[in-house]
Amino acid sequence: MSLAKVFRENPNRRYIMFGGKGGLGKTTFSAATAYWLAKQGKRVLVFSVDPQASLSDIFKQDIFGKGAVEIMPNLYAQEIDADQHIREYQDQIRKKILDMYGFDKIPDEIESYIQAASAEPAMEESAIFDQVVDIVVAGEYDYYIYDLVPLGHALYYLSMASVYDQWISKITKLREEMREYEQMAARLSRKSELQEDEILRELQDIRYRISTSSSILTDREKTAFFFVLVPEEMILIDTQNAASLFRKYDVPLSGYIVNRVIPDELIEKGNIPSYLRNRHTMQKKYLQKIDELFGQDVLARVEEMERDIAGLPMIEKMAQAMFGEETL
């Protein structure tokens, strides 16, 4: 099995996620996969849901908070600015209050509440998730490459859909019950029928967007999730534990990519520092263990590069290491 073969044999898998602990190469692999697909004529968006995103560094272009930025033909990149999204949400709340109550300005106590609510620890993740929903529902690209946050936050992100859906379901049910009482009261008092319920319509729209996004995240036909790891003991243990947790959320695991492998050719040259030789010996032990644990689900071994992956020439080199000469 190879990484390219997984893409070839599953043409409907258009939502691609790379996950793992921080610093293992998720962003690099996301960028290289997007590059490989774009080179084959696919319209691709690679976007980061990590507040400390580094796609700007990878592409050597400032894209933070600027929406989808064209990097090269068919390849677009986006870093989500959660703070900007929160500010826009605050402005929407203020406008609705002013329109609803006819205030000239937002009362201080309401403004304090808006500010306090936006400072909640989960607000940043919620804002990011909300924009991801917008991106996915719009459906403007052939492939969507998610550069996920480190594992602990990724699990929170992936569970957001079910949390939101449960909350919206309860609120919608309550609103529908209230609507029935309001309509009954209107008939009894012989008043005209109530106008369309804007609140209920908005709730139903939110629920549709969330259910659409969450169904994609757990759809084995549409979604591929790849774990990134390096041949080290703690990373291997963390990956095993995380894979079990991801299965709990029904996230379809498509394979594993091993990064930063010290090449045998380097060691065979001789005159190599002892610490590097020792690391190579350690890696061989864990590479064997990775093969025993994951077998044919290990789709690629990527050797340690001579320098940081930044700029399109190095991204192309990484894509070559991941996919070889294979195409879709």
N, C-alpha and C positions, 0 to 999 in steps of 0.2 A: 504494500500500500504506500502511496505517496500523497503529499499535500495536493499536488495538481490533480491527481486522480480523483480525490474526494470532491473537488470542484467540478471536474468533468462529469462524474457519475451522478452528481446531484445538482442539475442545472437550476432547480427551483429554489435552492438555498441562497437567498439574496441578502440575508441578514447575518453578518459575520462578526463574531466577538472573540477577542483575545483577552484572557484573564490570567491572573497569577499574582504573586506577591510583587510589591513595588520594586522597581529597579532591575527586572529580569529581561526586559526587552519588549514589553507589550506594545508600546507606542511605535517602536522600530518595526515590528512585524506588521502592525496595522498599516503603517505607511507603505511598506514594501509590497504588501498584498494589494493595496489600492493601486499602486503603481503598475503591478503585473496585470491586473484586470483592465486598467485604463489603456495600457499598451495594446490590448487585444480588442479595443473598440467599445468597451463597456463604460457606461457613464457611472462614475463611482463617487460616493461621498464618504470620506473618512472623518469621523468626528469624535471628540473627546468628551467624556462625561466625568473627567477628573478635574476638580477645582484647581489643582496644580498641574495644569495641562502643559505638554511640551511639544505639541505638533508644530508650533511656531519655530522651535529650535531645530526640529528634524528637517523642516522644509526651508529653513533660513528665510522665513517670511513672517511678518507680524500679521497674524490672522485672528488674534483674540478678540472676541466680541464683535466681529465684523460680518457675521453670517457666513454663508458658504462662499469661500474664496477659491477662484480657479488657480490651480497650481501649474497645470499643463493641460493640453487637450484631454477631455473626458475625466480629469481628476480634480475633485474639489475637496477642500478641507475646511473644517469648522471647529473652533473652540468656543464652547458655550460660556458666556459671561453671566453667571448666576446673579450677581449683584444688579446688573442692568435689568434682568428679567424681574427681579423683586421690585425694583423701582417702577417699572412699567405696571406691575400688578398693583402697587400702591396707588399710582395715578388713576388706574381704572376704578379702584375702590372709592377714591375721593370724588371722581366725576359722578359715579352712581349716587353717592350720598348727596352731592350738590343738586343733581337733577331730581332726585326723589323728594327732597325736603325743601328745595328752593333757597338754601343758604347762600349767602354771599361768599362766605369762607367756611372752611372746616372748623368746627368748634375745637378748642384746645384739648378737651378731654378725649374727643374722638381721634384727633391727630396723635395723641399719646398712645392710644390703643393700637392704632395702625403701626406706629413705630415699634411698639413692644412686640406685637405679633410677628413682625418681619425679622425681629432679632432672635426668634426661636432657633435653637440649634439645628432642627431638622428642616428649616426653611430653605437653606441652600440646596440640600439634596432634592427637596420637593420642586424647587424652581428648575433644577437641571432635568429632573424627570419630566416635568411638564413640557419643556422644550423638546426633549427627545420624542415625546408623543407627537408634538406638532410636526417634527421632521419626518417621522415614520408615516404618519397619516397622510401627509402631502403626496407621497409616492412619486417623487420627481426623478429618482435615480434607479439604475439597474441593480446596483449593489450598495449596501450600507455597511460600512466597517466601523464597529464600535471599539474605541480604545477605552476599555473599562478601567475603573478605579481599582486600587489594590483590593485583595480578596474580601476582607472584612466589610468594606464599604460596598463592594459589588453585591454581596449577599443582601445587604440592606436595600440597595437599588433594585435588585431583581424582585424583592418581596414587596416593593412599593406598589406595584400594579394591583396585587391582591388586597393590600391594605386600603388603597384608594377605592377599589371597586366595592368592598364591603361597606365603607363609609358612605359612598355615594348611594348605594342600594338602600341603606337605612334612611338617609335624608330624603331620597326620592319617594320612598314609601310614605313617610310622614307628610310630605308635601302633597302627594296624591290624596291622602285621607283628608287633609285640610281643604283641598280643592273640592272634594265631594260635599263637605259641610258648607262651604261658601256658596256652591251652586244651589244646594237645597235651601239655604237661607234666602238666596236671591229669588227663587221660585215662590217661596212662601210669602215674601214681601212684594211679590209681583214686580220686582225690578227686572231690568233687562239683563240678559245673560252676561256674565263676566267676560271681559276681553281675554284674549289668549294669555295664559299664565307664563310670563317671561321667566320667572324663577324656575318653574318646572322644565321649561324648554331648555334652559341653560344647563340644568342638572343632567337632563337626558343627553345633551350634547357632550358634556364632560364624560359621562359614563361610556358613551359610544367611543370616544377617543381613547379612553383608558383600556377598554376591553379589546379594541383593535390592536393596540400596542402590546398588551399583555399576551394576547393570543399568538402574536408573532414570536414573542420571546420564548414560548414553550412549544412551538410548532416544529416538529422534526423535519417536516418537508421544506420549511422556509428558512430555518435557522441553524447555523453551525457555531458551536462554541469550542474554541481551542484553548487548552491550558498551556501556558509557557512555564518551563522550569529549567533549572540548571542542575548538573550532576553533583549535588551536595546533599548530605543527610537531612538537615533540617528542612530544606526546600522540598525534598521528596516527601517527608512526613506531612508537611503543611499541604502539599498538593493532594495527597491521598485524602486527608480530612476534608479539604475544600470540595473535592469531587463528590464526596458523600453528601455534603450539604447541598451542593447544586442539584443533585438528583432529587433531593427533598422538594425542591421547587420545580421539578420536572423540566429543568433546563437540559436540552439535548446536547450531550457531550460528543464531540466529533473526533477528538484525537488530541495528541500531545506533541509539542514541539520542544526539543531540547536545545538550549542556547549555550553559547560560550564554551564550546567543546575545544579543548587544546588538541590540535592535530598531531597524529602519530608522526608525521613527516618531520615536524619540528624537533621532536625528541630524538629521532633517528640521526639527526645531524651531529649529535655529540656536542661537546663544549656548551652545555646548557646549564644554567644555574640550578643548584640542587633543589631549591624551593619549587621551581617550575617542574622539575622531574617528579618531585613528590606529589605535586598537585595533579599531574597527569596520571600517576599511579592511583591516586584517590579517585579521580574521575572515572577511570576504567572500571573500578569496583562498582560505582554507583550507576554507570551506564549499563552495566550488566543487570543490576537490580531493576532499573527502569524497564529494560526489555522483558525481564521476567514478570514484572507487575502488569505492564500495559501491552506487551506483545506487539501485534500489528497496528495497534492504535498509536504507536510512535510513528509519526508521519515524516519527520525531518530532524536531522541533527545539524545544527548550524555551528560552524567553527568560529572561534574567537577572531574578531576582525582586528586589523592592525591599528585602527583608529576609530574614533566615534563616528556613528552613522549620522551624518548631517549633509544636506544638499542632495540633489537628484542623482549625481554620479554614484555616491555611496549607497543611496536607496536602491538604485538599479543593481548594484553589486549584491546587496542583501537579498533582493528578489531572486537573483540568480542562485544564491546559496539555498534559498528556500524551495524554489520551484524548478531549478535547472533549466533545461531547454524546452521543457514541456509547455504545452498550451492547453487551452480549454477544449 
